[in-house]
Amino acid sequence: MYFSKLKIIFIIFSLFILPLEAQIKQDTLLHYNLDDSIVVIANRYQISMKNISDSYEVIPADQIKDFANHSVLELIDISYPSAFVMDKRIMGYGVGPDGAGQIYLRGQGGQPNTGVLVLLNGHPDFMGIFGHPLPDVYGVDDIQQVEVLAGPGSTVFGSQAMGGVINIITQPDYNNLIKVSAEGGNYNTYKLGINIAKLSGKDGFFFTLRKKQSNGHIDNTAFESLHLQAGWSHQFNPVWDLSAHGRYVPYSFDDPARVGLEDVANLGTYAKIERITGEIILKNIFDK
């Protein structure tokens, strides 16, 4: 009788334990918690996209190379639903209250644009007198990604970010030592460019030269520009990095918006602008 009770208890115990052991042995799927590899500057410091509550989009370099022809702003107009960049000519934007190159995010912008802030590597870039960006300066060379933050960002970035922020991240392509390109089309339109980038030990050097010109498809829409960029970087160790970048962009254009208007300031329809930018960055990256 005693052994019969033990046998019954053993059978009941086996019915519950053995399936549990079989389930544990069969569950061999491993789980990994991978960090988000996309890093953006959303609050004046680098942060993973999965931790951002704002409306944010990152445009990678391959899309910029495939779709943008003159400036990275062209791709923003195509890829971001609430963005609009005014374009009136074959090549170039120009400046002025009635000209092209005006940037709008969710309807905010202005004429000229003082409602959308443009950053170069996290640093504000705009014309000192009127406070608006110069779209013809940015080009499409040596750009790693473009970050678009739609919606008011004035609390973090200042009054010029009422409509949003566009952050252009530059990075040379060290995978190719020399790249040469040439394009041509109607209306005496052509683009010539050369890119040189090389890593030597802990130092990196790059140089970019691009010439653009077009007579325009209608009168008073001619455009001509020269993009000259150069930079150097040095990695002291895996944590500390020092870099210096410079950019010189002289360009000239006709403005069809001023044709037929009373030219009180005797400006005519022709304009010439020279833009020089430079930055020195000391960067440290620490693991979490």
C-alpha positions as CSV (number, residue, x, y, z in Angstrom):
1,M,0.0,0.0,0.0
2,Y,2.8,2.4,0.9
3,F,4.7,1.6,-2.3
4,S,1.5,2.1,-4.3
5,K,1.1,5.7,-3.0
6,L,4.7,6.5,-3.8
7,K,4.3,5.2,-7.3
8,I,1.2,7.4,-7.8
9,I,3.0,10.5,-6.5
10,F,6.0,9.8,-8.7
11,I,3.8,9.5,-11.8
12,I,2.0,12.8,-11.0
13,F,5.3,14.5,-10.4
14,S,6.7,13.3,-13.7
15,L,3.7,14.6,-15.6
16,F,4.5,18.2,-14.5
17,I,8.3,18.2,-14.4
18,L,9.2,16.3,-17.6
19,P,7.3,18.5,-20.1
20,L,8.9,21.6,-18.4
21,E,12.4,20.1,-18.8
22,A,11.6,19.3,-22.4
23,Q,10.4,22.9,-23.0
24,I,13.6,24.3,-21.5
25,K,15.8,22.1,-23.6
26,Q,13.9,22.9,-26.8
27,D,14.0,26.7,-26.3
28,T,17.5,27.3,-27.7
29,L,16.8,30.7,-29.4
30,L,19.3,33.3,-28.3
31,H,18.3,37.0,-27.9
32,Y,20.6,39.9,-28.5
33,N,20.0,43.5,-27.5
34,L,21.8,45.5,-30.2
35,D,22.4,49.3,-29.9
36,D,20.9,51.5,-32.6
37,S,23.8,52.3,-35.0
38,I,22.2,55.6,-36.3
39,V,23.4,58.6,-34.2
40,V,21.9,62.0,-34.6
41,I,22.3,65.5,-33.0
42,A,18.8,66.2,-31.8
43,N,19.4,68.1,-28.6
44,R,22.9,69.5,-29.2
45,Y,24.5,66.2,-28.3
46,Q,24.6,62.8,-30.0
47,I,21.8,60.5,-29.2
48,S,20.3,57.3,-30.7
49,M,17.2,57.7,-32.9
50,K,15.3,55.2,-30.8
51,N,15.5,57.7,-27.9
52,I,14.1,60.7,-29.8
53,S,10.5,61.8,-29.4
54,D,10.6,64.5,-32.2
55,S,9.7,64.0,-35.8
56,Y,13.2,63.1,-37.1
57,E,14.6,61.7,-40.4
58,V,18.1,60.8,-41.4
59,I,19.0,60.8,-45.1
60,P,22.1,58.7,-45.8
61,A,25.0,59.4,-48.2
62,D,24.0,56.9,-50.8
63,Q,20.6,58.5,-51.4
64,I,22.3,62.0,-51.6
65,K,24.6,60.7,-54.3
66,D,21.8,59.0,-56.3
67,F,19.2,61.7,-56.2
68,A,20.7,65.1,-55.5
69,N,22.1,67.0,-58.5
70,H,23.2,70.4,-57.2
71,S,22.6,70.6,-53.4
72,V,21.5,68.3,-50.6
73,L,18.5,70.5,-50.2
74,E,17.1,68.9,-53.3
75,L,16.8,65.6,-51.7
76,I,15.2,67.1,-48.6
77,D,12.4,68.4,-50.8
78,I,11.9,64.9,-52.4
79,S,12.2,62.6,-49.3
80,Y,10.6,64.6,-46.5
81,P,6.8,65.0,-46.9
82,S,6.5,68.3,-45.0
83,A,9.5,70.0,-46.6
84,F,9.5,72.3,-49.6
85,V,12.5,74.0,-51.2
86,M,11.7,76.5,-53.9
87,D,13.6,75.9,-57.2
88,K,13.2,78.1,-60.3
89,R,16.2,77.2,-62.5
90,I,18.2,74.3,-64.0
91,M,21.1,74.9,-61.6
92,G,21.5,77.1,-58.5
93,Y,19.1,78.8,-56.2
94,G,20.3,82.4,-55.7
95,V,19.1,84.6,-52.8
96,G,16.5,87.2,-52.3
97,P,12.9,87.6,-51.0
98,D,11.4,86.4,-54.3
99,G,14.3,84.1,-55.4
100,A,14.7,80.4,-55.1
101,G,16.3,78.3,-52.3
102,Q,13.7,79.1,-49.7
103,I,13.3,76.3,-47.2
104,Y,9.9,75.4,-45.6
105,L,9.2,72.7,-43.0
106,R,5.6,72.3,-42.0
107,G,4.8,75.6,-43.7
108,Q,7.4,77.5,-41.6
109,G,10.2,79.3,-43.4
110,G,10.0,82.9,-44.5
111,Q,11.2,85.2,-47.4
112,P,14.1,85.1,-47.0
113,N,14.3,82.0,-44.9
114,T,14.8,82.8,-41.2
115,G,12.5,80.1,-39.8
116,V,14.4,76.9,-40.6
117,L,17.9,76.7,-39.2
118,V,20.7,75.0,-41.2
119,L,23.6,73.4,-39.3
120,L,27.0,72.3,-40.6
121,N,28.2,69.5,-38.4
122,G,26.0,70.8,-35.6
123,H,27.2,74.5,-36.0
124,P,24.7,77.2,-37.2
125,D,25.3,78.4,-40.7
126,F,23.6,81.5,-42.0
127,M,24.3,84.9,-43.6
128,G,25.4,87.4,-41.0
129,I,23.5,90.4,-42.3
130,F,20.0,89.0,-43.0
131,G,20.2,85.8,-41.0
132,H,19.3,83.3,-43.7
133,P,21.3,80.3,-45.1
134,L,22.9,80.3,-48.5
135,P,21.7,77.0,-50.2
136,D,24.2,77.1,-53.1
137,V,27.1,76.7,-50.7
138,Y,26.4,73.2,-49.4
139,G,26.7,71.1,-52.6
140,V,26.7,67.3,-52.5
141,D,30.4,66.4,-51.9
142,D,31.8,64.8,-48.7
143,I,28.4,64.5,-47.0
144,Q,27.9,61.6,-44.7
145,Q,24.2,62.2,-43.8
146,V,21.5,64.9,-43.5
147,E,19.3,65.1,-40.4
148,V,15.9,66.8,-40.6
149,L,14.1,67.8,-37.4
150,A,10.6,69.0,-38.2
151,G,8.7,71.2,-35.8
152,P,9.7,74.0,-33.4
153,G,13.3,73.7,-32.0
154,S,13.8,77.2,-30.7
155,T,14.2,76.1,-27.1
156,V,17.3,74.2,-28.0
157,F,18.6,75.9,-31.2
158,G,17.4,79.5,-31.0
159,S,14.8,81.7,-32.7
160,Q,15.8,80.7,-36.3
161,A,14.6,77.1,-35.6
162,M,10.9,77.9,-35.4
163,G,10.1,75.6,-38.3
164,G,12.8,73.0,-37.7
165,V,16.4,72.2,-38.1
166,I,18.5,70.7,-41.0
167,N,21.9,69.3,-39.9
168,I,24.4,68.5,-42.6
169,I,27.1,66.0,-41.5
170,T,30.3,66.0,-43.6
171,Q,32.7,63.2,-43.8
172,P,35.3,62.4,-46.6
173,D,35.1,59.2,-48.5
174,Y,38.5,57.6,-47.7
175,N,37.5,54.4,-49.6
176,N,38.5,56.0,-52.9
177,L,41.8,57.9,-53.3
178,I,40.7,59.9,-56.4
179,K,37.3,60.4,-57.9
180,V,36.8,62.4,-61.1
181,S,33.4,63.3,-62.6
182,A,32.1,65.2,-65.6
183,E,28.5,65.9,-66.7
184,G,27.0,68.1,-69.4
185,G,23.7,69.1,-70.9
186,N,21.7,71.7,-72.8
187,Y,22.0,75.4,-72.3
188,N,25.8,75.2,-71.8
189,T,25.2,73.3,-68.5
190,Y,28.1,71.3,-67.2
191,K,29.7,70.0,-63.9
192,L,33.3,69.0,-63.4
193,G,34.7,67.7,-60.2
194,I,37.6,66.0,-58.5
195,N,37.8,64.4,-55.0
196,I,41.0,63.3,-53.3
197,A,41.0,61.6,-49.9
198,K,43.7,59.6,-48.2
199,L,44.4,58.1,-44.8
200,S,48.0,57.9,-43.7
201,G,48.4,56.3,-40.3
202,K,46.4,58.4,-37.8
203,D,46.0,61.3,-40.2
204,G,43.5,61.9,-42.9
205,F,43.5,64.5,-45.7
206,F,40.9,65.4,-48.3
207,F,40.5,67.9,-51.1
208,T,37.4,68.6,-53.3
209,L,37.1,70.9,-56.3
210,R,33.9,71.2,-58.3
211,K,33.0,73.7,-61.1
212,K,29.4,74.2,-62.2
213,Q,27.9,76.4,-64.9
214,S,24.6,76.9,-66.7
215,N,23.1,79.6,-69.0
216,G,19.7,78.7,-67.8
217,H,16.6,77.6,-69.7
218,I,15.1,81.1,-69.9
219,D,16.6,84.6,-69.8
220,N,18.3,85.9,-66.6
221,T,18.7,82.4,-65.0
222,A,22.4,81.9,-65.6
223,F,24.5,80.4,-62.8
224,E,28.2,79.7,-62.1
225,S,29.9,78.4,-59.0
226,L,33.2,77.0,-57.7
227,H,33.3,74.7,-54.7
228,L,36.6,74.3,-53.0
229,Q,36.8,72.2,-49.8
230,A,39.8,70.8,-47.9
231,G,40.4,69.3,-44.5
232,W,42.7,67.4,-42.2
233,S,42.0,65.1,-39.2
234,H,44.2,63.4,-36.6
235,Q,43.2,60.6,-34.2
236,F,45.2,60.7,-31.0
237,N,43.6,57.5,-29.7
238,P,40.3,55.7,-30.0
239,V,38.7,58.4,-27.8
240,W,40.1,61.8,-29.0
241,D,40.0,63.2,-32.5
242,L,41.1,66.6,-33.9
243,S,39.9,67.9,-37.3
244,A,40.0,71.1,-39.3
245,H,37.7,71.8,-42.3
246,G,37.5,74.7,-44.7
247,R,35.2,75.7,-47.5
248,Y,35.4,78.5,-50.1
249,V,32.5,78.9,-52.5
250,P,32.3,81.9,-54.9
251,Y,29.2,81.9,-57.1
252,S,27.3,84.3,-59.4
253,F,23.8,84.2,-60.8
254,D,21.1,86.1,-62.5
255,D,17.9,86.7,-60.6
256,P,14.8,86.7,-62.8
257,A,12.6,87.8,-59.9
258,R,14.1,91.3,-60.2
259,V,13.3,91.7,-63.9
260,G,10.8,94.5,-64.5
261,L,11.0,95.8,-60.9
262,E,12.0,99.3,-60.0
263,D,15.8,99.0,-59.3
264,V,16.1,101.6,-56.6
265,A,19.5,100.3,-55.3
266,N,20.8,99.8,-58.8
267,L,21.5,96.1,-58.2
268,G,20.4,94.9,-61.6
269,T,19.6,91.2,-62.1
270,Y,23.1,89.9,-61.5
271,A,24.6,89.0,-58.1
272,K,28.0,87.6,-57.0
273,I,28.6,86.1,-53.6
274,E,31.7,84.6,-51.9
275,R,31.2,82.4,-48.9
276,I,34.0,81.2,-46.7
277,T,33.4,78.8,-43.8
278,G,35.8,76.9,-41.5
279,E,35.7,74.9,-38.3
280,I,38.1,73.2,-35.9
281,I,36.6,70.3,-34.0
282,L,38.0,68.4,-31.0
283,K,35.9,65.4,-30.4
284,N,35.9,62.7,-27.7
285,I,33.8,59.5,-27.8
286,F,33.5,57.4,-24.7
287,D,31.8,54.1,-24.3
288,K,28.7,53.9,-22.1
